[in-house]
């Protein structure tokens, strides 16, 4: 899986199964944001909205759990 960890200037720092890598923002979809899950095929990246939504939901639940907020 590939996830956008952060942006640094004109580059995105991506977290991959093999480690971290830098990619110029111009190679990502214009809608890409930190935390988005990406796929890479045919020489380009695309955002995986369902995977990103799942990651966001897990991150929110973990934040609530660690912060003492329970549903």
PDB file with SEQRES, HELIX, SHEET and CRYST1 records, atoms N, CA, C and O in Angstrom:
SEQRES   1 A   71  UNK UNK UNK UNK UNK UNK UNK UNK UNK UNK UNK UNK UNK          
SEQRES   2 A   71  UNK UNK UNK UNK UNK UNK UNK UNK UNK UNK UNK UNK UNK          
SEQRES   3 A   71  UNK UNK UNK UNK UNK UNK UNK UNK UNK UNK UNK UNK UNK          
SEQRES   4 A   71  UNK UNK UNK UNK UNK UNK UNK UNK UNK UNK UNK UNK UNK          
SEQRES   5 A   71  UNK UNK UNK UNK UNK UNK UNK UNK UNK UNK UNK UNK UNK          
SEQRES   6 A   71  UNK UNK UNK UNK UNK UNK                                      
HELIX    1 AA1 UNK A   25  UNK A   27  5                                   3    
HELIX    2 AA2 UNK A   49  UNK A   67  1                                  19    
SHEET    1 AA1 5 UNK A  19  UNK A  24  0                                        
SHEET    2 AA1 5 UNK A  11  UNK A  16 -1                                        
SHEET    3 AA1 5 UNK A   2  UNK A   8 -1                                        
SHEET    4 AA1 5 UNK A  37  UNK A  41 -1                                        
SHEET    5 AA1 5 UNK A  44  UNK A  47 -1                                        
CRYST1    1.000    1.000    1.000  90.00  90.00  90.00 P 1           1          
ATOM      1  N   UNK A   1       0.848  -1.176   0.000  1.00  0.00           N  
ATOM      2  CA  UNK A   1       0.000   0.000   0.000  1.00  0.00           C  
ATOM      3  C   UNK A   1       0.891   1.236   0.000  1.00  0.00           C  
ATOM      4  O   UNK A   1       1.992   1.222   0.551  1.00  0.00           O  
ATOM      5  N   UNK A   2       0.414   2.277  -0.609  1.00  0.00           N  
ATOM      6  CA  UNK A   2       1.116   3.557  -0.672  1.00  0.00           C  
ATOM      7  C   UNK A   2       0.225   4.603  -0.009  1.00  0.00           C  
ATOM      8  O   UNK A   2      -0.960   4.702  -0.326  1.00  0.00           O  
ATOM      9  N   UNK A   3       0.796   5.387   0.914  1.00  0.00           N  
ATOM     10  CA  UNK A   3       0.044   6.433   1.611  1.00  0.00           C  
ATOM     11  C   UNK A   3       0.864   7.717   1.586  1.00  0.00           C  
ATOM     12  O   UNK A   3       2.081   7.689   1.768  1.00  0.00           O  
ATOM     13  N   UNK A   4       0.188   8.846   1.359  1.00  0.00           N  
ATOM     14  CA  UNK A   4       0.869  10.137   1.412  1.00  0.00           C  
ATOM     15  C   UNK A   4       1.076  10.494   2.876  1.00  0.00           C  
ATOM     16  O   UNK A   4       0.116  10.742   3.604  1.00  0.00           O  
ATOM     17  N   UNK A   5       2.328  10.517   3.299  1.00  0.00           N  
ATOM     18  CA  UNK A   5       2.666  10.852   4.675  1.00  0.00           C  
ATOM     19  C   UNK A   5       2.589  12.357   4.899  1.00  0.00           C  
ATOM     20  O   UNK A   5       2.002  12.826   5.874  1.00  0.00           O  
ATOM     21  N   UNK A   6       3.199  13.112   3.969  1.00  0.00           N  
ATOM     22  CA  UNK A   6       3.215  14.577   4.101  1.00  0.00           C  
ATOM     23  C   UNK A   6       3.717  15.199   2.806  1.00  0.00           C  
ATOM     24  O   UNK A   6       4.227  14.516   1.917  1.00  0.00           O  
ATOM     25  N   UNK A   7       3.557  16.513   2.728  1.00  0.00           N  
ATOM     26  CA  UNK A   7       4.106  17.283   1.616  1.00  0.00           C  
ATOM     27  C   UNK A   7       5.242  18.137   2.142  1.00  0.00           C  
ATOM     28  O   UNK A   7       5.140  18.734   3.214  1.00  0.00           O  
ATOM     29  N   UNK A   8       6.315  18.191   1.390  1.00  0.00           N  
ATOM     30  CA  UNK A   8       7.457  19.049   1.699  1.00  0.00           C  
ATOM     31  C   UNK A   8       7.787  19.833   0.444  1.00  0.00           C  
ATOM     32  O   UNK A   8       8.436  19.324  -0.470  1.00  0.00           O  
ATOM     33  N   UNK A   9       7.335  21.077   0.410  1.00  0.00           N  
ATOM     34  CA  UNK A   9       7.559  21.899  -0.776  1.00  0.00           C  
ATOM     35  C   UNK A   9       6.869  21.296  -1.981  1.00  0.00           C  
ATOM     36  O   UNK A   9       5.663  21.048  -1.958  1.00  0.00           O  
ATOM     37  N   UNK A  10       7.633  21.061  -3.030  1.00  0.00           N  
ATOM     38  CA  UNK A  10       7.082  20.515  -4.273  1.00  0.00           C  
ATOM     39  C   UNK A  10       7.017  18.993  -4.281  1.00  0.00           C  
ATOM     40  O   UNK A  10       6.666  18.398  -5.299  1.00  0.00           O  
ATOM     41  N   UNK A  11       7.349  18.358  -3.168  1.00  0.00           N  
ATOM     42  CA  UNK A  11       7.396  16.904  -3.119  1.00  0.00           C  
ATOM     43  C   UNK A  11       6.428  16.327  -2.093  1.00  0.00           C  
ATOM     44  O   UNK A  11       6.133  16.943  -1.069  1.00  0.00           O  
ATOM     45  N   UNK A  12       5.944  15.124  -2.401  1.00  0.00           N  
ATOM     46  CA  UNK A  12       5.146  14.355  -1.467  1.00  0.00           C  
ATOM     47  C   UNK A  12       6.039  13.252  -0.924  1.00  0.00           C  
ATOM     48  O   UNK A  12       6.773  12.609  -1.675  1.00  0.00           O  
ATOM     49  N   UNK A  13       5.972  13.038   0.383  1.00  0.00           N  
ATOM     50  CA  UNK A  13       6.690  11.943   1.002  1.00  0.00           C  
ATOM     51  C   UNK A  13       5.683  10.803   1.124  1.00  0.00           C  
ATOM     52  O   UNK A  13       4.674  10.918   1.819  1.00  0.00           O  
ATOM     53  N   UNK A  14       5.978   9.699   0.434  1.00  0.00           N  
ATOM     54  CA  UNK A  14       5.072   8.560   0.406  1.00  0.00           C  
ATOM     55  C   UNK A  14       5.607   7.439   1.280  1.00  0.00           C  
ATOM     56  O   UNK A  14       6.805   7.156   1.292  1.00  0.00           O  
ATOM     57  N   UNK A  15       4.702   6.811   2.008  1.00  0.00           N  
ATOM     58  CA  UNK A  15       5.053   5.638   2.794  1.00  0.00           C  
ATOM     59  C   UNK A  15       4.616   4.414   1.997  1.00  0.00           C  
ATOM     60  O   UNK A  15       3.439   4.268   1.667  1.00  0.00           O  
ATOM     61  N   UNK A  16       5.565   3.542   1.691  1.00  0.00           N  
ATOM     62  CA  UNK A  16       5.282   2.338   0.918  1.00  0.00           C  
ATOM     63  C   UNK A  16       5.663   1.109   1.743  1.00  0.00           C  
ATOM     64  O   UNK A  16       6.238   1.233   2.824  1.00  0.00           O  
ATOM     65  N   UNK A  17       5.345  -0.046   1.240  1.00  0.00           N  
ATOM     66  CA  UNK A  17       5.724  -1.290   1.920  1.00  0.00           C  
ATOM     67  C   UNK A  17       7.239  -1.439   1.990  1.00  0.00           C  
ATOM     68  O   UNK A  17       7.762  -2.104   2.884  1.00  0.00           O  
ATOM     69  N   UNK A  18       7.941  -0.817   1.045  1.00  0.00           N  
ATOM     70  CA  UNK A  18       9.402  -0.904   1.001  1.00  0.00           C  
ATOM     71  C   UNK A  18      10.093   0.217   1.760  1.00  0.00           C  
ATOM     72  O   UNK A  18      11.313   0.181   1.919  1.00  0.00           O  
ATOM     73  N   UNK A  19       9.353   1.210   2.232  1.00  0.00           N  
ATOM     74  CA  UNK A  19       9.939   2.340   2.942  1.00  0.00           C  
ATOM     75  C   UNK A  19       9.400   3.662   2.411  1.00  0.00           C  
ATOM     76  O   UNK A  19       8.380   3.706   1.723  1.00  0.00           O  
ATOM     77  N   UNK A  20      10.100   4.725   2.743  1.00  0.00           N  
ATOM     78  CA  UNK A  20       9.665   6.071   2.343  1.00  0.00           C  
ATOM     79  C   UNK A  20      10.270   6.442   0.996  1.00  0.00           C  
ATOM     80  O   UNK A  20      11.372   6.010   0.658  1.00  0.00           O  
ATOM     81  N   UNK A  21       9.534   7.251   0.228  1.00  0.00           N  
ATOM     82  CA  UNK A  21      10.047   7.762  -1.037  1.00  0.00           C  
ATOM     83  C   UNK A  21       9.459   9.137  -1.309  1.00  0.00           C  
ATOM     84  O   UNK A  21       8.363   9.453  -0.846  1.00  0.00           O  
ATOM     85  N   UNK A  22      10.185   9.952  -2.059  1.00  0.00           N  
ATOM     86  CA  UNK A  22       9.731  11.290  -2.439  1.00  0.00           C  
ATOM     87  C   UNK A  22       9.288  11.267  -3.890  1.00  0.00           C  
ATOM     88  O   UNK A  22       9.952  10.690  -4.751  1.00  0.00           O  
ATOM     89  N   UNK A  23       8.147  11.909  -4.146  1.00  0.00           N  
ATOM     90  CA  UNK A  23       7.607  12.006  -5.496  1.00  0.00           C  
ATOM     91  C   UNK A  23       7.185  13.448  -5.715  1.00  0.00           C  
ATOM     92  O   UNK A  23       6.575  14.057  -4.836  1.00  0.00           O  
ATOM     93  N   UNK A  24       7.504  13.998  -6.876  1.00  0.00           N  
ATOM     94  CA  UNK A  24       7.091  15.367  -7.192  1.00  0.00           C  
ATOM     95  C   UNK A  24       5.563  15.444  -7.212  1.00  0.00           C  
ATOM     96  O   UNK A  24       4.897  14.541  -7.718  1.00  0.00           O  
ATOM     97  N   UNK A  25       5.024  16.513  -6.666  1.00  0.00           N  
ATOM     98  CA  UNK A  25       3.562  16.690  -6.594  1.00  0.00           C  
ATOM     99  C   UNK A  25       2.899  16.571  -7.953  1.00  0.00           C  
ATOM    100  O   UNK A  25       1.757  16.126  -8.061  1.00  0.00           O  
ATOM    101  N   UNK A  26       3.617  16.970  -8.984  1.00  0.00           N  
ATOM    102  CA  UNK A  26       3.058  16.931 -10.335  1.00  0.00           C  
ATOM    103  C   UNK A  26       2.727  15.526 -10.814  1.00  0.00           C  
ATOM    104  O   UNK A  26       1.987  15.366 -11.785  1.00  0.00           O  
ATOM    105  N   UNK A  27       3.261  14.506 -10.153  1.00  0.00           N  
ATOM    106  CA  UNK A  27       2.989  13.122 -10.535  1.00  0.00           C  
ATOM    107  C   UNK A  27       1.782  12.545  -9.808  1.00  0.00           C  
ATOM    108  O   UNK A  27       1.370  11.416 -10.074  1.00  0.00           O  
ATOM    109  N   UNK A  28       1.213  13.326  -8.884  1.00  0.00           N  
ATOM    110  CA  UNK A  28       0.046  12.878  -8.125  1.00  0.00           C  
ATOM    111  C   UNK A  28      -1.209  13.560  -8.650  1.00  0.00           C  
ATOM    112  O   UNK A  28      -1.124  14.625  -9.261  1.00  0.00           O  
ATOM    113  N   UNK A  29      -2.383  12.954  -8.417  1.00  0.00           N  
ATOM    114  CA  UNK A  29      -3.629  13.632  -8.787  1.00  0.00           C  
ATOM    115  C   UNK A  29      -3.741  14.960  -8.036  1.00  0.00           C  
ATOM    116  O   UNK A  29      -3.288  15.064  -6.896  1.00  0.00           O  
ATOM    117  N   UNK A  30      -4.333  15.960  -8.657  1.00  0.00           N  
ATOM    118  CA  UNK A  30      -4.443  17.286  -8.034  1.00  0.00           C  
ATOM    119  C   UNK A  30      -5.268  17.251  -6.752  1.00  0.00           C  
ATOM    120  O   UNK A  30      -5.117  18.128  -5.902  1.00  0.00           O  
ATOM    121  N   UNK A  31      -6.133  16.259  -6.599  1.00  0.00           N  
ATOM    122  CA  UNK A  31      -6.970  16.154  -5.406  1.00  0.00           C  
ATOM    123  C   UNK A  31      -6.273  15.442  -4.253  1.00  0.00           C  
ATOM    124  O   UNK A  31      -6.832  15.372  -3.158  1.00  0.00           O  
ATOM    125  N   UNK A  32      -5.074  14.915  -4.463  1.00  0.00           N  
ATOM    126  CA  UNK A  32      -4.377  14.133  -3.435  1.00  0.00           C  
ATOM    127  C   UNK A  32      -4.064  14.995  -2.216  1.00  0.00           C  
ATOM    128  O   UNK A  32      -3.684  16.159  -2.342  1.00  0.00           O  
ATOM    129  N   UNK A  33      -4.234  14.393  -1.015  1.00  0.00           N  
ATOM    130  CA  UNK A  33      -3.955  15.099   0.232  1.00  0.00           C  
ATOM    131  C   UNK A  33      -3.243  14.154   1.190  1.00  0.00           C  
ATOM    132  O   UNK A  33      -3.205  12.944   0.968  1.00  0.00           O  
ATOM    133  N   UNK A  34      -2.682  14.713   2.254  1.00  0.00           N  
ATOM    134  CA  UNK A  34      -2.006  13.900   3.263  1.00  0.00           C  
ATOM    135  C   UNK A  34      -2.964  12.839   3.797  1.00  0.00           C  
ATOM    136  O   UNK A  34      -4.132  13.121   4.068  1.00  0.00           O  
ATOM    137  N   UNK A  35      -2.464  11.636   3.943  1.00  0.00           N  
ATOM    138  CA  UNK A  35      -3.275  10.542   4.452  1.00  0.00           C  
ATOM    139  C   UNK A  35      -3.969   9.721   3.388  1.00  0.00           C  
ATOM    140  O   UNK A  35      -4.499   8.650   3.685  1.00  0.00           O  
ATOM    141  N   UNK A  36      -3.979  10.204   2.140  1.00  0.00           N  
ATOM    142  CA  UNK A  36      -4.629   9.456   1.068  1.00  0.00           C  
ATOM    143  C   UNK A  36      -3.879   8.176   0.753  1.00  0.00           C  
ATOM    144  O   UNK A  36      -2.648   8.151   0.725  1.00  0.00           O  
ATOM    145  N   UNK A  37      -4.639   7.109   0.515  1.00  0.00           N  
ATOM    146  CA  UNK A  37      -4.080   5.859   0.011  1.00  0.00           C  
ATOM    147  C   UNK A  37      -4.026   5.972  -1.504  1.00  0.00           C  
ATOM    148  O   UNK A  37      -4.942   6.500  -2.133  1.00  0.00           O  
ATOM    149  N   UNK A  38      -2.940   5.469  -2.083  1.00  0.00           N  
ATOM    150  CA  UNK A  38      -2.732   5.566  -3.526  1.00  0.00           C  
ATOM    151  C   UNK A  38      -2.480   4.195  -4.125  1.00  0.00           C  
ATOM    152  O   UNK A  38      -2.048   3.263  -3.447  1.00  0.00           O  
ATOM    153  N   UNK A  39      -2.761   4.101  -5.405  1.00  0.00           N  
ATOM    154  CA  UNK A  39      -2.314   2.936  -6.171  1.00  0.00           C  
ATOM    155  C   UNK A  39      -1.438   3.469  -7.296  1.00  0.00           C  
ATOM    156  O   UNK A  39      -1.563   4.620  -7.714  1.00  0.00           O  
ATOM    157  N   UNK A  40      -0.552   2.608  -7.773  1.00  0.00           N  
ATOM    158  CA  UNK A  40       0.330   2.982  -8.874  1.00  0.00           C  
ATOM    159  C   UNK A  40       0.196   1.924  -9.958  1.00  0.00           C  
ATOM    160  O   UNK A  40       0.460   0.745  -9.725  1.00  0.00           O  
ATOM    161  N   UNK A  41      -0.213   2.354 -11.139  1.00  0.00           N  
ATOM    162  CA  UNK A  41      -0.304   1.440 -12.268  1.00  0.00           C  
ATOM    163  C   UNK A  41      -0.207   2.227 -13.560  1.00  0.00           C  
ATOM    164  O   UNK A  41      -0.581   3.398 -13.622  1.00  0.00           O  
ATOM    165  N   UNK A  42       0.290   1.579 -14.571  1.00  0.00           N  
ATOM    166  CA  UNK A  42       0.433   2.189 -15.895  1.00  0.00           C  
ATOM    167  C   UNK A  42       1.186   3.511 -15.835  1.00  0.00           C  
ATOM    168  O   UNK A  42       0.885   4.435 -16.590  1.00  0.00           O  
ATOM    169  N   UNK A  43       2.169   3.602 -14.934  1.00  0.00           N  
ATOM    170  CA  UNK A  43       3.011   4.793 -14.866  1.00  0.00           C  
ATOM    171  C   UNK A  43       2.406   5.981 -14.146  1.00  0.00           C  
ATOM    172  O   UNK A  43       2.942   7.085 -14.231  1.00  0.00           O  
ATOM    173  N   UNK A  44       1.285   5.781 -13.427  1.00  0.00           N  
ATOM    174  CA  UNK A  44       0.675   6.900 -12.729  1.00  0.00           C  
ATOM    175  C   UNK A  44       0.030   6.499 -11.419  1.00  0.00           C  
ATOM    176  O   UNK A  44      -0.257   5.328 -11.170  1.00  0.00           O  
ATOM    177  N   UNK A  45      -0.190   7.508 -10.589  1.00  0.00           N  
ATOM    178  CA  UNK A  45      -0.824   7.306  -9.281  1.00  0.00           C  
ATOM    179  C   UNK A  45      -2.300   7.657  -9.365  1.00  0.00           C  
ATOM    180  O   UNK A  45      -2.697   8.533 -10.134  1.00  0.00           O  
ATOM    181  N   UNK A  46      -3.107   6.970  -8.571  1.00  0.00           N  
ATOM    182  CA  UNK A  46      -4.509   7.346  -8.410  1.00  0.00           C  
ATOM    183  C   UNK A  46      -4.887   7.176  -6.943  1.00  0.00           C  
ATOM    184  O   UNK A  46      -4.354   6.315  -6.243  1.00  0.00           O  
ATOM    185  N   UNK A  47      -5.821   8.017  -6.491  1.00  0.00           N  
ATOM    186  CA  UNK A  47      -6.288   7.980  -5.103  1.00  0.00           C  
ATOM    187  C   UNK A  47      -7.293   6.849  -4.958  1.00  0.00           C  
ATOM    188  O   UNK A  47      -8.131   6.636  -5.834  1.00  0.00           O  
ATOM    189  N   UNK A  48      -7.206   6.123  -3.845  1.00  0.00           N  
ATOM    190  CA  UNK A  48      -8.152   5.059  -3.514  1.00  0.00           C  
ATOM    191  C   UNK A  48      -9.090   5.571  -2.423  1.00  0.00           C  
ATOM    192  O   UNK A  48      -8.809   5.397  -1.237  1.00  0.00           O  
ATOM    193  N   UNK A  49     -10.203   6.202  -2.813  1.00  0.00           N  
ATOM    194  CA  UNK A  49     -11.082   6.836  -1.815  1.00  0.00           C  
ATOM    195  C   UNK A  49     -11.600   5.889  -0.734  1.00  0.00           C  
ATOM    196  O   UNK A  49     -11.652   6.271   0.435  1.00  0.00           O  
ATOM    197  N   UNK A  50     -11.982   4.675  -1.091  1.00  0.00           N  
ATOM    198  CA  UNK A  50     -12.527   3.746  -0.084  1.00  0.00           C  
ATOM    199  C   UNK A  50     -11.458   3.380   0.940  1.00  0.00           C  
ATOM    200  O   UNK A  50     -11.742   3.309   2.136  1.00  0.00           O  
ATOM    201  N   UNK A  51     -10.241   3.150   0.483  1.00  0.00           N  
ATOM    202  CA  UNK A  51      -9.158   2.805   1.402  1.00  0.00           C  
ATOM    203  C   UNK A  51      -8.811   3.998   2.289  1.00  0.00           C  
ATOM    204  O   UNK A  51      -8.551   3.833   3.481  1.00  0.00           O  
ATOM    205  N   UNK A  52      -8.807   5.211   1.705  1.00  0.00           N  
ATOM    206  CA  UNK A  52      -8.527   6.422   2.479  1.00  0.00           C  
ATOM    207  C   UNK A  52      -9.594   6.615   3.553  1.00  0.00           C  
ATOM    208  O   UNK A  52      -9.266   6.941   4.694  1.00  0.00           O  
ATOM    209  N   UNK A  53     -10.866   6.418   3.203  1.00  0.00           N  
ATOM    210  CA  UNK A  53     -11.959   6.570   4.169  1.00  0.00           C  
ATOM    211  C   UNK A  53     -11.819   5.568   5.311  1.00  0.00           C  
ATOM    212  O   UNK A  53     -12.048   5.911   6.472  1.00  0.00           O  
ATOM    213  N   UNK A  54     -11.447   4.345   4.989  1.00  0.00           N  
ATOM    214  CA  UNK A  54     -11.258   3.331   6.021  1.00  0.00           C  
ATOM    215  C   UNK A  54     -10.117   3.726   6.957  1.00  0.00           C  
ATOM    216  O   UNK A  54     -10.251   3.609   8.175  1.00  0.00           O  
ATOM    217  N   UNK A  55      -9.005   4.190   6.405  1.00  0.00           N  
ATOM    218  CA  UNK A  55      -7.878   4.628   7.228  1.00  0.00           C  
ATOM    219  C   UNK A  55      -8.274   5.787   8.119  1.00  0.00           C  
ATOM    220  O   UNK A  55      -7.898   5.820   9.291  1.00  0.00           O  
ATOM    221  N   UNK A  56      -9.031   6.745   7.584  1.00  0.00           N  
ATOM    222  CA  UNK A  56      -9.482   7.884   8.377  1.00  0.00           C  
ATOM    223  C   UNK A  56     -10.361   7.428   9.541  1.00  0.00           C  
ATOM    224  O   UNK A  56     -10.226   7.930  10.657  1.00  0.00           O  
ATOM    225  N   UNK A  57     -11.262   6.476   9.283  1.00  0.00           N  
ATOM    226  CA  UNK A  57     -12.161   5.989  10.331  1.00  0.00           C  
ATOM    227  C   UNK A  57     -11.367   5.285  11.430  1.00  0.00           C  
ATOM    228  O   UNK A  57     -11.638   5.486  12.614  1.00  0.00           O  
ATOM    229  N   UNK A  58     -10.401   4.472  11.053  1.00  0.00           N  
ATOM    230  CA  UNK A  58      -9.573   3.775  12.044  1.00  0.00           C  
ATOM    231  C   UNK A  58      -8.764   4.780  12.842  1.00  0.00           C  
ATOM    232  O   UNK A  58      -8.662   4.664  14.063  1.00  0.00           O  
ATOM    233  N   UNK A  59      -8.186   5.768  12.166  1.00  0.00           N  
ATOM    234  CA  UNK A  59      -7.381   6.791  12.842  1.00  0.00           C  
ATOM    235  C   UNK A  59      -8.233   7.571  13.843  1.00  0.00           C  
ATOM    236  O   UNK A  59      -7.778   7.858  14.950  1.00  0.00           O  
ATOM    237  N   UNK A  60      -9.479   7.919  13.460  1.00  0.00           N  
ATOM    238  CA  UNK A  60     -10.364   8.652  14.359  1.00  0.00           C  
ATOM    239  C   UNK A  60     -10.734   7.816  15.585  1.00  0.00           C  
ATOM    240  O   UNK A  60     -10.745   8.328  16.704  1.00  0.00           O  
ATOM    241  N   UNK A  61     -11.032   6.550  15.380  1.00  0.00           N  
ATOM    242  CA  UNK A  61     -11.377   5.677  16.511  1.00  0.00           C  
ATOM    243  C   UNK A  61     -10.188   5.505  17.449  1.00  0.00           C  
ATOM    244  O   UNK A  61     -10.352   5.511  18.669  1.00  0.00           O  
ATOM    245  N   UNK A  62      -9.012   5.354  16.894  1.00  0.00           N  
ATOM    246  CA  UNK A  62      -7.815   5.224  17.730  1.00  0.00           C  
ATOM    247  C   UNK A  62      -7.568   6.501  18.515  1.00  0.00           C  
ATOM    248  O   UNK A  62      -7.224   6.450  19.696  1.00  0.00           O  
ATOM    249  N   UNK A  63      -7.741   7.639  17.871  1.00  0.00           N  
ATOM    250  CA  UNK A  63      -7.556   8.924  18.555  1.00  0.00           C  
ATOM    251  C   UNK A  63      -8.558   9.063  19.700  1.00  0.00           C  
ATOM    252  O   UNK A  63      -8.198   9.529  20.782  1.00  0.00           O  
ATOM    253  N   UNK A  64      -9.800   8.669  19.476  1.00  0.00           N  
ATOM    254  CA  UNK A  64     -10.811   8.742  20.538  1.00  0.00           C  
ATOM    255  C   UNK A  64     -10.468   7.790  21.672  1.00  0.00           C  
ATOM    256  O   UNK A  64     -10.605   8.141  22.844  1.00  0.00           O  
ATOM    257  N   UNK A  65     -10.026   6.598  21.332  1.00  0.00           N  
ATOM    258  CA  UNK A  65      -9.684   5.599  22.339  1.00  0.00           C  
ATOM    259  C   UNK A  65      -8.513   6.074  23.201  1.00  0.00           C  
ATOM    260  O   UNK A  65      -8.563   5.982  24.427  1.00  0.00           O  
ATOM    261  N   UNK A  66      -7.487   6.570  22.573  1.00  0.00           N  
ATOM    262  CA  UNK A  66      -6.308   7.025  23.314  1.00  0.00           C  
ATOM    263  C   UNK A  66      -6.584   8.309  24.078  1.00  0.00           C  
ATOM    264  O   UNK A  66      -5.942   8.586  25.091  1.00  0.00           O  
ATOM    265  N   UNK A  67      -7.541   9.092  23.589  1.00  0.00           N  
ATOM    266  CA  UNK A  67      -7.891  10.339  24.260  1.00  0.00           C  
ATOM    267  C   UNK A  67      -8.953  10.163  25.332  1.00  0.00           C  
ATOM    268  O   UNK A  67      -9.274  11.095  26.069  1.00  0.00           O  
ATOM    269  N   UNK A  68      -9.498   8.941  25.409  1.00  0.00           N  
ATOM    270  CA  UNK A  68     -10.515   8.689  26.425  1.00  0.00           C  
ATOM    271  C   UNK A  68     -11.920   8.983  25.971  1.00  0.00           C  
ATOM    272  O   UNK A  68     -12.854   8.894  26.768  1.00  0.00           O  
ATOM    273  N   UNK A  69     -12.105   9.340  24.675  1.00  0.00           N  
ATOM    274  CA  UNK A  69     -13.450   9.596  24.152  1.00  0.00           C  
ATOM    275  C   UNK A  69     -14.015   8.289  23.603  1.00  0.00           C  
ATOM    276  O   UNK A  69     -13.391   7.657  22.750  1.00  0.00           O  
ATOM    277  N   UNK A  70     -15.167   7.886  24.073  1.00  0.00           N  
ATOM    278  CA  UNK A  70     -15.750   6.643  23.628  1.00  0.00           C  
ATOM    279  C   UNK A  70     -17.088   6.927  22.988  1.00  0.00           C  
ATOM    280  O   UNK A  70     -17.817   7.826  23.408  1.00  0.00           O  
ATOM    281  N   UNK A  71     -17.408   6.137  21.948  1.00  0.00           N  
ATOM    282  CA  UNK A  71     -18.708   6.277  21.267  1.00  0.00           C  
ATOM    283  C   UNK A  71     -19.816   5.757  22.125  1.00  0.00           C  
ATOM    284  O   UNK A  71     -20.978   5.792  21.721  1.00  0.00           O  
TER     285      UNK A  71                                                      
END                                                                             
